[in-house]
Amino acid sequence: MIRVRGRIDETALSIQTDLLQAARAALTAVQIHRIYLETYIRRNPLFLASLEPVEVEANAPEVVKRMTEAAFIAHVGPMAAVAGALADLAVEAMGEAGAKVRVVENGGEIAAISEKDITVGVYAGPSPLSGKIGFHISPSDMPIGIGTSSATVGHAINFGEADSVTVFANTATLADAAATAISNAVTGRDVEASIQKGLEVAKTIPEVRGTFIIRGKHVGSVGKIPEPIKITGELDVLQFKSVDVFQVVG
């Protein structure tokens, strides 16, 4: 297996694959789609600033259309789906290059299609559960998109109080947007009640397979989530803001 880390401006990528040229294809795809997105935003600044879904033209770039679709499904601004959308597009490029193992993590959002099992761990900031809980994802779970939003980690806009809201969906684009919407709902001094509010929102978002929420020492889940596992190891290997440590095994 080959693991490649790359950065394109604000986009920090971690790629795992069985084919080096597929990793190169992923990086190239992200670079190209970032250019399309940046060009679109210069002409349509509302797309960058809006905290609500916005309509786009039929001839908008593919990355813009995917972000827009996810935003309308999850009822958030389109930029809430940017990391997931780029991860999905990178994984698709890897498939065109012939890779059998395609795992792309982009700033904490993961898109994966793999013939081998994957283990992901959850980083939940100051929570005592951070780095101790993970999920075993088998080929039968894939393709899969994993998105995580946090009020205590990272610089993204977040109106909630969850340490980690992890969403599993068919695409990372939707998982990314849904995680933001769900995390925004996790509010209030009653921690257990706040988690329940988030889970209720998760139930209303189509195409979300399952949701896992951590706030402090409390957790909650709804829907179908991959097999939970205990993670061991040092937290300093968890370098990103969310579900981001993965290892191809078998």
Backbone hydrogen bonds, N-H to C=O, Kabsch-Sander energy under -0.5 kcal/mol:
donor,donor_aa,acceptor,acceptor_aa,energy
2,I,17,T,-3.7
4,V,15,I,-3.0
6,G,13,L,-2.4
8,I,11,T,-2.9
11,T,8,I,-2.3
12,A,10,E,-0.7
13,L,6,G,-3.7
13,L,11,T,-0.6
14,S,105,E,-2.3
15,I,4,V,-3.5
16,Q,103,V,-2.6
17,T,2,I,-2.5
18,D,101,V,-0.7
22,A,19,L,-0.9
23,A,19,L,-1.3
24,R,20,L,-2.0
25,A,21,Q,-1.9
26,A,22,A,-2.2
27,L,23,A,-2.2
28,T,24,R,-2.3
29,A,25,A,-2.4
30,V,26,A,-2.3
31,Q,27,L,-2.2
32,I,28,T,-2.5
33,H,29,A,-2.8
34,R,30,V,-2.3
35,I,31,Q,-1.6
36,Y,32,I,-2.1
37,L,33,H,-2.4
38,E,34,R,-3.1
39,T,35,I,-2.4
40,Y,36,Y,-2.1
41,I,37,L,-2.6
42,R,38,E,-2.0
43,R,39,T,-1.2
44,N,40,Y,-1.8
47,F,44,N,-1.7
48,L,45,P,-0.8
49,A,45,P,-1.7
50,S,46,L,-2.6
60,A,57,E,-1.7
65,K,61,P,-2.3
66,R,62,E,-2.4
67,M,63,V,-2.1
68,T,64,V,-2.4
69,E,65,K,-2.4
70,A,66,R,-2.1
71,A,67,M,-2.2
72,F,68,T,-2.1
73,I,69,E,-1.8
74,A,70,A,-2.4
75,H,71,A,-1.5
76,V,71,A,-1.6
77,G,51,L,-0.5
80,A,77,G,-1.6
81,A,78,P,-1.9
82,V,79,M,-1.2
85,A,81,A,-2.4
86,L,82,V,-2.1
87,A,83,A,-1.8
88,D,84,G,-2.4
89,L,85,A,-2.3
90,A,86,L,-2.0
91,V,87,A,-2.2
92,E,88,D,-2.1
93,A,89,L,-1.8
94,M,90,A,-1.8
95,G,91,V,-1.7
96,E,92,E,-1.7
97,A,93,A,-1.1
98,G,95,G,-1.3
99,A,94,M,-2.0
102,R,100,K,-0.5
102,R,113,I,-2.3
103,V,16,Q,-1.9
104,V,111,A,-2.6
105,E,14,S,-2.9
106,N,104,V,-0.5
106,N,109,E,-3.2
107,G,12,A,-1.6
107,G,105,E,-0.5
109,E,106,N,-1.7
110,I,146,I,-2.9
111,A,104,V,-2.3
112,A,144,I,-2.3
113,I,102,R,-2.5
115,E,100,K,-1.1
117,D,249,V,-0.6
118,I,137,I,-2.9
119,T,247,Q,-1.0
120,V,135,F,-2.4
121,G,245,V,-1.1
122,V,133,I,-2.6
123,Y,121,G,-0.6
124,A,122,V,-0.6
127,S,124,A,-2.0
129,L,216,G,-0.6
130,S,127,S,-1.7
131,G,122,V,-2.9
132,K,129,L,-2.1
133,I,129,L,-0.7
134,G,229,I,-2.6
135,F,120,V,-2.7
136,H,227,E,-3.1
137,I,118,I,-3.5
137,I,135,F,-0.6
138,S,136,H,-0.5
141,D,138,S,-2.1
142,M,139,P,-1.2
144,I,112,A,-2.2
145,G,169,A,-3.0
146,I,110,I,-3.0
147,G,167,V,-2.2
149,S,165,V,-2.0
151,A,162,A,-2.9
152,T,162,A,-0.6
161,E,186,V,-2.8
163,D,214,I,-1.7
164,S,214,I,-2.0
165,V,149,S,-2.1
166,T,212,F,-3.1
167,V,147,G,-3.3
168,F,210,G,-2.7
169,A,145,G,-2.6
170,N,207,E,-0.7
173,T,84,G,-0.5
175,A,171,T,-2.0
176,D,172,A,-2.6
177,A,173,T,-1.9
178,A,174,L,-3.1
179,A,175,A,-2.3
180,T,176,D,-1.4
181,A,177,A,-2.0
182,I,178,A,-2.7
183,S,179,A,-2.5
184,N,180,T,-2.2
185,A,181,A,-0.7
185,A,182,I,-1.0
186,V,182,I,-0.6
186,V,183,S,-1.3
187,T,185,A,-1.7
191,V,189,R,-1.1
194,S,190,D,-2.3
195,I,191,V,-2.2
196,Q,192,E,-2.0
197,K,193,A,-2.0
198,G,194,S,-1.8
199,L,195,I,-2.3
200,E,196,Q,-2.1
201,V,197,K,-1.8
202,A,198,G,-2.2
203,K,199,L,-1.6
204,T,200,E,-0.6
204,T,201,V,-1.3
205,I,201,V,-0.5
205,I,202,A,-1.2
208,V,205,I,-1.4
209,R,168,F,-2.4
209,R,207,E,-0.6
210,G,168,F,-1.5
211,T,222,V,-2.6
212,F,166,T,-2.7
213,I,220,G,-3.2
214,I,164,S,-3.1
215,R,218,H,-2.5
218,H,215,R,-2.1
220,G,213,I,-1.8
222,V,211,T,-1.9
224,K,209,R,-2.8
225,I,223,G,-0.7
227,E,136,H,-1.0
229,I,134,G,-2.5
231,I,132,K,-2.3
237,V,234,E,-1.5
238,L,235,L,-2.3
239,Q,237,V,-1.3
244,D,121,G,-1.1
244,D,242,S,-1.2
245,V,121,G,-0.7
246,F,244,D,-0.7
247,Q,119,T,-0.9
249,V,117,D,-1.4
